[in-house]
Amino acid sequence: MESGTILIIEDEDKLRELLTRILSLEGYRVIQANNIKNAFRQLEKEDIEVILTDVKLTDGNILDQLLKIKNSYPIPEIIVMTAYGTIEDGVNAMRNGAFDYITKGEGEEQIIPAISKAMDKAQLKARVVQLEKKISEKHNLDTIIGNSPLLIESKKLAAKVAPTDMSVLLLGETGTGKEVFAQAIHYSSERRNNNYVAINCSAIPKETIESELFGYKTGAFTGANKDKKGLFEEANNGTIFLDEIGEMNIELQAKLLRVLETQTFIKPGDTKTTKVNVRIISATNRDLIKEGEEGHFRQDLYYRLASFTIQLPPLRERIEDIEDLCNFFILQYSHQVKKKISKIDSGFLQKLKGYSFKGNIRELKNIIERAIILADGDTLTSALLPSEVFLAENNNGKSPYDLTTIEKIYIQKVLHLTKGNKTKSAELLGIGVTTLYRKLEEYKINY
């Protein structure tokens, strides 16, 4: 079983072949190059984890190429070997990114352990890079579901601001996907490999939110028995997302303004400033301009946070996206509960498209999850929808509390309960089977 790929760069044919045999017997896949030029060709086409290389080659000194190799190919670890080792060459090799520096002739007793350690480090780096790539792909802007014009415009704005370090304020009703956009902006930026930290300002008590954001020093208050690192420090060189920023108390807003202006703050109990490099993305469903005029939100902070604003549309203004969102949530949740849901009937979608969705995408997700739990077959039908969707204003202009509307809904629910058994349904409804058939025709219920 192969345990990694090694590139040997050596211009002495016999030594190169000997090293290849030894390392192949250890289970490694070995690729050869007899000079620097050929080595770069192999690096370009192969996934190499460890490079074992001579110093002096026919076309140059490898020490002059170490930085170029490390900058172009960050995964491989480089072990340099030479027949005439000097302290100066060893120091230069390690300074320029070599993993180890060994002398030829010391045998496999030194080479094999060095390669094993270098391989472990390179494979760990490769796994981290792969994980970061998966996270980035999961949260990038292309994964945001929907092709309605308003959403596309919001995504275009996010794509333009993402590569910058500009503060972003996301505006929109509850459940419109503000955190999804915040994550996508972070993972589409140069900060993607550093921390993304999210905090809901409305979910943390006023008394503790300062400590959560900025940490504290030992002895800052009763119970502060050791230093605490705050979320701004956790997000250093990355992004912090301040959700429901409009809920932040006015006293703390002044400290946040200082961070925006200077990228520094003083922890409770400390006398020194802490410096950070953090991008701030914030979100709110409030009108912060109006809040500022009423004295509830600092206007100077608003203008710093709102360097770039993106308005996210409510779901009722992007009804063409509802079907795609439904399919996404069905795929996601039916897998979790081990159900095979493959279809949505037209009545189910029609009802959803006529609904106002005060909770937006979050509410739609809950509706789909509920319907999947209730479903007995492979199809989501309108009978699985909650009563508030049924009681919504319908296309005929009737009141949601119109008696015929309520009667139709009730008949549909009973039919669903009896799996379409008309005789049983009529019995539960307290009416005759003939009357039930007449009402089915009157209300155009197909079951």
Sequence and secondary structure as in RCSB ss.txt:
>XXXX:A:sequence
MESGTILIIEDEDKLRELLTRILSLEGYRVIQANNIKNAFRQLEKEDIEVILTDVKLTDGNILDQLLKIKNSYPI
PEIIVMTAYGTIEDGVNAMRNGAFDYITKGEGEEQIIPAISKAMDKAQLKARVVQLEKKISEKHNLDTIIGNSPL
LIESKKLAAKVAPTDMSVLLLGETGTGKEVFAQAIHYSSERRNNNYVAINCSAIPKETIESELFGYKTGAFTGAN
KDKKGLFEEANNGTIFLDEIGEMNIELQAKLLRVLETQTFIKPGDTKTTKVNVRIISATNRDLIKEGEEGHFRQD
LYYRLASFTIQLPPLRERIEDIEDLCNFFILQYSHQVKKKISKIDSGFLQKLKGYSFKGNIRELKNIIERAIILA
DGDTLTSALLPSEVFLAENNNGKSPYDLTTIEKIYIQKVLHLTKGNKTKSAELLGIGVTTLYRKLEEYKINY
>XXXX:A:secstr
    EEEEE S HHHHHHHHHHHHHTT EEEEESSHHHHHHHHHHS  SEEEEESEETTEEGGGTHHHHHHH  S
 EEEEEESS  HHHHHHHHHTT SEEEETTS HHHHHHHHHHHHHHHHHHHHHHHHHHHHHHHHSGGGS    HH
HHHHHHHHHHHTTS   EEEE  TTS HHHHHHHHHHTSTTTTS EEEEETTSS TTTHHHHHH B TTSSTT  
S B  HHHHTTTSEEEEETGGGS HHHHHHHHHHHHHSEEE TT SSEEE   EEEEEESS HHHHHHTTSS HH
HHHHHTTEEEE   GGG GGGHHHHHHHHHHHHHHHTT    EE HHHHHHHHT   TTHHHHHHHHHHHHHHH 
SSSEE GGGS HHHHTS  TT   TT HHHHHHHHHHHHHHHTTT HHHHHHHHTS HHHHHHHHHHTT   
